[in-house]
Amino acid sequence: MSDTWAAVRDDPLRWLLLAIAAGTFLSGLVLVVVPGVVLDLLSAPTSTSDKLFFGIIGMFMVVVGGALTQTLLGPAPSRLVVGWSALQKLGAAIAMSLAVVLEVFSYAGLSLVVFDSVSAVLAAAYWWRIQP
């Protein structure tokens, strides 16, 4: 594991993606456990169906963030997992943009759009670097 940790530590892009992946995993857990709190922060409706929907989104964030975390901690990250993670981040950015434009969420959602967009670009750059 020390060789793998050295590889992660010595590669700033891999280190940054690992932090993003772990953050995606943890924020997904928050959405699963307390979706109403996040919906309140976004000034969004908090009906039972809204909370359930956000909890489901959180579950997918846990799965994708966990998979990306696990592959980045391995000796040879999976190009497949990194690529799909980049697409997930791109999709999240597009979906959140649409939600802000349609006034489902407040403009606070734009910070998530920026974060997910940058994350998608970083993951795509790392995907490009990984040998097939």
C-alpha positions as CSV (number, residue, x, y, z in Angstrom):
1,M,0.0,0.0,0.0
2,S,2.9,2.4,0.6
3,D,3.9,2.3,-3.1
4,T,0.3,3.1,-4.0
5,W,0.1,5.9,-1.5
6,A,3.4,7.3,-2.8
7,A,1.9,7.3,-6.3
8,V,-1.2,9.1,-5.1
9,R,0.8,11.6,-3.0
10,D,3.3,12.4,-5.9
11,D,0.6,13.0,-8.5
12,P,-1.3,16.3,-7.7
13,L,-4.1,15.6,-10.2
14,R,-4.7,12.1,-8.7
15,W,-4.6,13.6,-5.2
16,L,-7.1,16.3,-6.1
17,L,-9.4,13.7,-7.7
18,L,-9.2,11.5,-4.7
19,A,-10.3,14.5,-2.5
20,I,-13.2,15.2,-4.9
21,A,-14.2,11.5,-4.9
22,A,-14.1,11.2,-1.1
23,G,-16.1,14.5,-0.9
24,T,-18.7,13.2,-3.4
25,F,-19.0,10.0,-1.3
26,L,-19.4,11.9,1.9
27,S,-21.8,14.5,0.5
28,G,-23.8,11.7,-1.0
29,L,-24.1,10.2,2.5
30,V,-25.4,13.5,3.8
31,L,-28.1,13.6,1.1
32,V,-29.1,10.0,2.0
33,V,-29.3,10.8,5.7
34,V,-30.6,14.4,5.9
35,P,-31.8,15.5,2.4
36,G,-34.1,18.1,3.9
37,V,-31.1,20.1,5.3
38,V,-29.5,20.3,1.9
39,L,-32.8,21.2,0.2
40,D,-33.2,24.0,2.8
41,L,-29.7,25.4,1.9
42,L,-30.8,25.5,-1.8
43,S,-34.1,27.1,-0.9
44,A,-35.9,24.2,-2.5
45,P,-39.2,22.5,-1.6
46,T,-38.9,19.9,1.2
47,S,-41.9,17.7,0.7
48,T,-41.5,14.0,1.3
49,S,-41.1,13.2,-2.4
50,D,-38.4,15.9,-2.7
51,K,-36.5,14.4,0.2
52,L,-36.8,10.9,-1.3
53,F,-35.6,12.1,-4.7
54,F,-32.6,13.9,-3.1
55,G,-31.9,10.7,-1.0
56,I,-31.8,8.7,-4.2
57,I,-29.4,11.2,-5.8
58,G,-27.3,10.8,-2.7
59,M,-27.2,7.1,-3.1
60,F,-25.8,7.4,-6.6
61,M,-23.2,9.9,-5.4
62,V,-22.1,7.4,-2.7
63,V,-21.7,4.7,-5.3
64,V,-19.8,6.8,-7.9
65,G,-17.7,8.7,-5.3
66,G,-16.9,5.4,-3.6
67,A,-15.9,3.7,-6.8
68,L,-13.7,6.6,-7.8
69,T,-12.1,6.7,-4.4
70,Q,-11.4,3.0,-4.4
71,T,-9.9,3.0,-7.9
72,L,-7.7,6.0,-7.2
73,L,-6.4,4.3,-4.1
74,G,-5.4,1.3,-6.1
75,P,-2.1,0.7,-7.8
76,A,-3.5,1.2,-11.4
77,P,-6.7,3.3,-11.5
78,S,-9.4,2.0,-13.8
79,R,-9.9,4.2,-16.9
80,L,-13.4,3.0,-17.0
81,V,-14.3,4.2,-13.5
82,V,-12.5,7.5,-14.0
83,G,-14.3,8.1,-17.3
84,W,-17.8,7.3,-16.0
85,S,-17.1,9.5,-12.9
86,A,-16.2,12.4,-15.3
87,L,-19.5,11.9,-17.1
88,Q,-21.4,11.8,-13.7
89,K,-19.9,15.1,-12.7
90,L,-20.7,16.6,-16.1
91,G,-24.3,15.3,-15.8
92,A,-24.6,16.7,-12.3
93,A,-23.4,20.1,-13.5
94,I,-25.9,20.2,-16.3
95,A,-28.8,19.0,-14.1
96,M,-28.0,21.6,-11.4
97,S,-27.8,24.3,-14.0
98,L,-31.2,23.4,-15.3
99,A,-32.6,23.3,-11.8
100,V,-31.3,26.9,-11.1
101,V,-32.6,28.2,-14.5
102,L,-36.0,26.7,-13.8
103,E,-35.9,28.2,-10.3
104,V,-36.2,24.8,-8.5
105,F,-33.0,25.8,-6.6
106,S,-31.7,29.2,-5.6
107,Y,-28.6,30.7,-7.1
108,A,-26.6,29.0,-4.3
109,G,-26.8,25.9,-6.7
110,L,-24.4,27.7,-9.0
111,S,-21.6,26.9,-6.7
112,L,-22.3,23.2,-7.2
113,V,-22.4,23.8,-10.9
114,V,-18.9,25.3,-10.9
115,F,-17.6,22.6,-8.6
116,D,-19.0,19.7,-10.6
117,S,-17.9,21.3,-13.9
118,V,-14.3,21.7,-12.7
119,S,-14.5,18.2,-11.3
120,A,-15.6,16.8,-14.7
121,V,-12.8,18.6,-16.5
122,L,-10.2,17.3,-14.0
123,A,-11.5,13.7,-14.2
124,A,-11.5,13.9,-18.0
125,A,-7.9,15.1,-17.9
126,Y,-6.9,12.3,-15.7
127,W,-8.9,9.8,-17.8
128,W,-7.0,11.0,-20.9
129,R,-3.6,10.4,-19.1
130,I,-4.4,6.8,-18.0
131,Q,-3.1,4.2,-20.4
132,P,-5.9,2.1,-22.0
